[in-house]
Amino acid sequence: MSGKPPISRLAIGFYVVAVISFVALISPMLFLGRMGLAAGGAIGSVALTLMLQPILIALFGGVVQVLSDIRWAVSRKQEAAE
């Protein structure tokens, strides 16, 4: 083992997915402006909700993975101390 948590790249992947999803969510708003958002109406709000879900899931997954990595590091330190 290299001394690093075995799945730490997974957390980076979760955050990359969150950033890409956020950019995909924001870019139509930047190009369409207020008129585009107003024309979307209820459909726009449903689409916004559906697009926010992967971002939230990715962020939550990343946080869980980071906490898991911290727990792993603490347990490795305790094993090394014994």
Helices and strands as residue ranges (DSSP letters): H 8-81
